[in-house]
């Protein structure tokens, strides 16, 4: 058992669900050597404890019409207002996620848009929304 209360059986369940959120209880039971009812109970406990936060679909962003992905490094111009940045960018269309990072930028955003022109529009919107400087890195290919 780890200090976080996840034993080897739970770890197997988590690994399988992370790889395929639609894995059946029967598949999880077979992989762990537990009964279906025991696996169901473990999954429910992992959900209740917040270890499993939810389930999601893996999307082909090219087919969705958002083929341009980029990392946007965000550095506040006013560090007194740094804490407001994630909240203000949370609902900006095109911003997928925001990471607090160690290093020169305070945050790195993952963004997805339809075209290079839309990326430029998004960057302009970010600058209008929060006082920051940005540096963008366009993702050419995702390997894993």
C-alpha positions, 0 to 999 in steps of 0.5 A: 500500500502506498502512502496514498492508500492505493495498493497494487490491485487499485493501481492495476485498476487505475492503469487499465481505466486510464488506458481505456475508461470504458474497460468493463468490470469483468475485464478489471476483475480478470486483470486483478484476480478479484471478483466483479463485485469487489472491483466495482466496490474498489472503483466506487471507493476510488471515485468517492475519494477523488482518485478517479476524478471522471471519465473522458473521451480521447478526441481526434482534434484534426477531425474535430476541426482544431488541428493547431495545438500550441503551448503558450508560456505566460509571464505576468507583467504585474506579479501582484496579479499573477494569482488571477491569471488562471481564473481569468483564462479558464473560460477563454475559448481555445485554452484547454489547460493551464499549468503552473510551472517552475522557471521563467514563465509562471504558467504554460497553457495548452491551446487548440485552434482551427487555423494560424489566424485563430491562434493569433486571435487567441493570443490577442485575446489572452493579452486583452484579458490579462496583463502578460507576455507570451511565447508560443510553441506550435506542436507539430506532432504528438507521439504519446 
